[in-house]
Amino acid sequence: MLDWYTTRSFCLESGYVLSVRPKIAELVFQLYGRPLHPELFEIHASRQVSRGGYEAKVDITSAGHVITWRYQGLTLTEVATSAHHPLPERRRLMSYKLKGERNDQLQCRGGVRYQCSFSLESVDPEVFWTYQQELSLDGQRQGMLHHFEASGRMALGAISYINVETRNRSLLVQAFHTFPDDYAIVKSQSLLSLP
């Protein structure tokens, strides 16, 4: 049986668009002190913001999301993706398997502060479908939303919903990614703030 990365590589080389999720056991949450090339990711939705001296790009990807934040020569890139996704190790500041709950923070040069929290929750099927429906409704009103194709095992595909709140001195990104095959939900919240 082929793993997710091999299948994805074959589909991309063959010109097919693969729009299903990797397994939740393969997920990682990472932070880099550098930009990452956009061609490393299959991007399904994107939003750019510029406010109070900072710029940010938020992408929904096949496995989760990428947030690239820039301020006065400092770049921070947050990635929620598959552990099998080939990403560089150079200037990686954080790396966690996406399981359970975790909070972390980082003080950067110039007084810039990065704070994150994430959780992976497995829920009952009824709770999962209700939650997924609520995310879909919220995404129609605000934020970024992407519906993924069904994996074949489930009739409905996964959803990624990202809400971005900008202030002059901060950026708050709340991300929700569903995994129907496992009845699991990844929730993350990231706050990047200026001194």
Backbone torsions as a table, in degrees:
resi	resn	phi	psi	omega
1	MET	NA	136.2	-179.6
2	LEU	-80.1	144.0	175.8
3	ASP	-81.5	173.3	-175.9
4	TRP	-60.1	-44.4	-176.2
5	TYR	-65.4	-42.4	179.2
6	THR	-63.6	-44.0	178.8
7	THR	-62.4	-44.5	179.8
8	ARG	-61.7	-44.5	-180.0
9	SER	-61.3	-44.2	179.4
10	PHE	-61.2	-45.5	-178.1
11	CYS	-64.0	-41.4	179.8
12	LEU	-66.4	-41.9	178.8
13	GLU	-66.0	-31.8	-177.7
14	SER	-87.2	-5.0	179.0
15	GLY	88.7	5.5	177.3
16	TYR	-85.2	147.5	175.7
17	VAL	-99.1	117.7	177.8
18	LEU	-96.7	120.3	-174.3
19	SER	-128.9	40.9	175.2
20	VAL	-118.2	163.5	-174.2
21	ARG	-85.0	153.3	166.8
22	PRO	-73.5	174.2	177.6
23	LYS	-71.8	148.0	-177.6
24	ILE	-65.2	-26.8	179.4
25	ALA	-66.9	-15.6	-177.0
26	GLU	-96.9	2.5	-171.8
27	LEU	-83.6	142.7	175.8
28	VAL	-133.0	156.6	177.5
29	PHE	-123.5	120.0	-174.6
30	GLN	-133.1	154.3	175.0
31	LEU	-129.3	134.5	179.2
32	TYR	-119.6	150.1	173.6
33	GLY	-97.4	44.2	-177.4
34	ARG	-167.3	162.6	173.6
35	PRO	-78.2	155.9	173.7
36	LEU	-116.4	145.1	-177.8
37	HIS	-64.7	130.4	-179.2
38	PRO	-61.5	-26.4	-179.4
39	GLU	-70.1	-7.5	174.5
40	LEU	-73.0	-14.4	-172.8
41	PHE	-125.6	150.1	171.2
42	GLU	-93.1	104.6	-173.4
43	ILE	-94.2	128.7	-178.3
44	HIS	-105.0	-26.4	177.8
45	ALA	-153.3	148.6	-176.6
46	SER	-146.7	147.8	175.8
47	ARG	-143.5	138.4	176.9
48	GLN	-116.8	140.1	176.8
49	VAL	-132.6	151.8	176.9
50	SER	-143.7	121.1	-177.0
51	ARG	-161.2	142.0	172.1
52	GLY	56.8	26.9	179.0
53	GLY	96.0	-9.9	177.5
54	TYR	-109.9	159.8	174.6
55	GLU	-129.4	147.5	178.2
56	ALA	-145.5	148.4	173.1
57	LYS	-126.7	128.8	-178.7
58	VAL	-119.2	125.0	-178.0
59	ASP	-122.4	138.3	166.3
60	ILE	-92.1	125.9	-178.8
61	THR	-114.7	176.2	-177.8
62	SER	-61.9	-29.0	-177.8
63	ALA	-107.2	-12.4	-176.7
64	GLY	171.0	-110.3	-177.9
65	HIS	-153.7	165.3	172.2
66	VAL	-134.8	129.9	174.6
67	ILE	-119.7	122.4	176.6
68	THR	-116.0	118.9	-174.5
69	TRP	-120.6	132.3	-178.3
70	ARG	-129.0	138.2	176.5
71	TYR	-154.6	118.9	175.9
72	GLN	44.5	53.7	176.5
73	GLY	83.1	-5.5	177.2
74	LEU	-97.2	132.0	176.4
75	THR	-125.1	128.6	173.3
76	LEU	-121.0	133.6	-179.8
77	THR	-127.6	118.2	177.2
78	GLU	-100.4	136.4	-177.5
79	VAL	-134.0	128.4	167.7
80	ALA	-112.8	114.4	-172.0
81	THR	-154.2	-173.2	176.1
82	SER	-81.3	142.9	177.1
83	ALA	-64.2	-21.5	179.6
84	HIS	-84.3	-6.0	178.8
85	HIS	-71.6	124.8	-176.8
86	PRO	-74.0	101.6	178.4
87	LEU	-119.1	152.7	-178.8
88	PRO	-68.7	158.4	174.6
89	GLU	-98.7	-20.1	-177.7
90	ARG	-62.9	127.7	178.4
91	ARG	61.2	31.6	171.4
92	ARG	-82.9	122.2	-174.3
93	LEU	-96.9	-27.9	178.9
94	MET	-145.0	147.9	173.6
95	SER	-156.1	118.8	-179.8
96	TYR	-133.7	144.8	167.9
97	LYS	-71.3	140.1	179.6
98	LEU	-82.3	91.1	175.6
99	LYS	-152.7	148.7	-178.2
100	GLY	61.9	-142.6	178.6
101	GLU	-126.1	149.1	177.8
102	ARG	-154.2	144.3	172.9
103	ASN	-127.1	142.9	176.0
104	ASP	-154.5	164.8	176.9
105	GLN	-150.9	160.8	-177.5
106	LEU	-145.9	129.9	174.7
107	GLN	-95.2	124.7	-177.7
108	CYS	-108.1	172.2	-179.4
109	ARG	-60.8	151.0	179.6
110	GLY	75.3	9.3	178.6
111	GLY	84.2	5.1	177.4
112	VAL	-67.7	138.8	-178.3
113	ARG	-123.8	134.9	176.0
114	TYR	-117.8	127.7	177.0
115	GLN	-129.8	139.1	178.9
116	CYS	-141.5	153.5	170.3
117	SER	-144.9	142.9	176.9
118	PHE	-147.7	158.3	176.9
119	SER	-149.0	151.4	172.8
120	LEU	-118.9	118.7	-177.5
121	GLU	-117.9	129.8	169.6
122	SER	-98.8	131.2	-174.8
123	VAL	-130.4	169.1	175.6
124	ASP	-66.2	150.7	-178.5
125	PRO	-53.9	-41.3	-179.2
126	GLU	-63.6	-43.3	178.6
127	VAL	-63.9	-41.9	-179.1
128	PHE	-59.8	-50.1	-176.2
129	TRP	-67.0	-35.0	175.8
130	THR	-64.8	-45.1	-179.9
131	TYR	-62.5	-43.5	-179.7
132	GLN	-63.4	-39.8	178.3
133	GLN	-64.6	-41.4	178.3
134	GLU	-64.1	-41.0	176.7
135	LEU	-61.0	-41.9	-179.7
136	SER	-62.6	-41.6	177.9
137	LEU	-66.3	-43.7	178.0
138	ASP	-60.2	-41.4	-178.8
139	GLY	-65.3	-25.7	176.8
140	GLN	-75.2	-23.9	-178.8
141	ARG	-92.2	-36.5	-176.7
142	GLN	-158.9	167.9	176.3
143	GLY	76.6	-166.1	-180.0
144	MET	-112.8	139.6	-177.5
145	LEU	-140.2	138.3	172.3
146	HIS	-138.6	130.0	174.6
147	HIS	-97.1	127.1	177.7
148	PHE	-94.1	159.0	177.8
149	GLU	-68.5	154.9	176.3
150	ALA	-67.9	147.8	-178.1
151	SER	-78.5	-11.4	-176.5
152	GLY	110.2	-35.3	178.4
153	ARG	-80.2	-35.7	179.8
154	MET	-111.3	149.5	-178.8
155	ALA	-73.2	-30.4	-179.4
156	LEU	-110.3	146.6	179.7
157	GLY	-88.6	177.6	179.9
158	ALA	-72.6	165.9	176.4
159	ILE	-131.2	141.6	166.6
160	SER	-119.8	129.6	177.7
161	TYR	-130.0	128.6	179.0
162	ILE	-128.9	129.6	176.0
163	ASN	-111.6	128.9	-177.6
164	VAL	-116.4	125.5	175.9
165	GLU	-118.0	124.3	-179.1
166	THR	-110.1	140.8	171.4
167	ARG	-131.2	167.4	179.7
168	ASN	-61.8	-32.2	-176.3
169	ARG	-112.2	4.7	-177.5
170	SER	-158.4	160.3	174.9
171	LEU	-131.1	126.3	177.4
172	LEU	-115.7	126.0	179.5
173	VAL	-123.6	121.2	175.5
174	GLN	-111.2	124.9	-176.7
175	ALA	-123.4	141.2	178.2
176	PHE	-133.7	124.7	-179.5
177	HIS	-127.8	126.7	-178.8
178	THR	-103.3	151.5	-178.8
179	PHE	-132.7	87.2	-173.3
180	PRO	-58.5	-36.2	-178.0
181	ASP	-61.7	-26.0	-177.9
182	ASP	-113.3	2.2	-174.2
183	TYR	49.3	49.9	-175.8
184	ALA	-124.4	151.2	-179.7
185	ILE	-131.6	127.6	173.2
186	VAL	-100.3	125.4	177.0
187	LYS	-119.8	135.5	174.9
188	SER	-140.9	152.0	175.3
189	GLN	-138.2	128.8	-178.8
190	SER	-128.1	134.5	177.9
191	LEU	-124.7	121.2	175.8
192	LEU	-113.2	122.4	-174.8
193	SER	-130.8	145.7	178.3
194	LEU	-86.7	157.3	-179.9
195	PRO	-65.0	NA	NA
